[in-house]
Amino acid sequence: DLLRFLTGDEVTTVAAMGEALALPELAGIGDVDTSILMLRMRGGALAQLDNTRRTGHGYDERISLLGPEGVLESGSQASRGVTLWQGARCIQPGLYPDWFSRVEESYYAHLDTFVRSSGGEEEPDLPGLLDGLRAQAIAEAAVLSLQQGQFVSVEPLA
C-alpha cells in the first residue's frame, strides 16, 4: 500500500523469493523470514522490496525511490544521533528497539486527527476500502508467486 501511495500507480506483476534463514522452523509451516519481492507497476516502473523478520541491530525500515531526476530516501529514524560499533558488536544502538517506540509520536498524532475528524472539525484524508483490497490482492499474488516460483499477475479491481 505504501508503494501505491508513493508512486500513484498500480502493481501489475509480482515475483517473490524467500527462505527461512534466521528461523528455520518457519520452513516447516511453509513460511519464510527473509524475502525479496519484485513488482512491476502499470506505468512500467520496477520496485524491489527486501524483507526480514530478524535484524541484530534493532527495528530497521527504509525506502528509496530512484528516478531519472533524482532519489527520494526515508531511512530508519535514530533514537539517538550516534551509533557506536566495535567490530561486529553494537555498543550504543542508534535505532529504536521496536516498532511502537519508533512510531509512538505519529501514532498519537494520527489518533488525535481521527478524533478531530470524527467530531467534524477536520476532513480525514484516509485510505479507503478499495486501497485495502488492492493491498490484499498484491499480498496474495506475492504468496502465490513464492509458492509457484514464478511471476504472478495482480488482477485489477474495479
C-alpha positions, 0 to 999 in steps of 0.5 A: 500500500505504501508503494501505491501511495508513493508512486500513484500507480498500480502493481501489475506483476509480482515475483517473490523469493524467500527462505527461512534463514534466521528461523528455520522452523518457519520452513516447516509451516511453509513460511519464510523470514527473509524475502525479496519481492519484485513488482512491476507497476502499470506505468512500467516502473520496477520496485524491489522490496527486501524483507526480514523478520530478524535484524541484530541491530534493532527495528530497521525500515527504509525506502528509496525511490530512484528516478531519472531526476533524482532519489527520494530516501526515508531511512530508519529514524535514530533514537539517538544521533550516534551509533557506536560499533566495535567490530561486529558488536553494537555498543550504543544502538542508534535505532529504536528497539521496536516498532511502537517506540519508533512510531509512538509520536505519529501514532498519537498524532494520527489518533488525535486527527481521527478524533478531530475528524470524527467530531467534524472539525477536520476532513480525514484524508484516509485510505479507503476500502478499495486501497485495502483490497488492492493491498490484499490482492498484491499480498496474495499474488506475492504468496502465490508467486513464492509458492509457484516460483514464478511471476504472478499477475495482480488482477485489477479491481474495479 
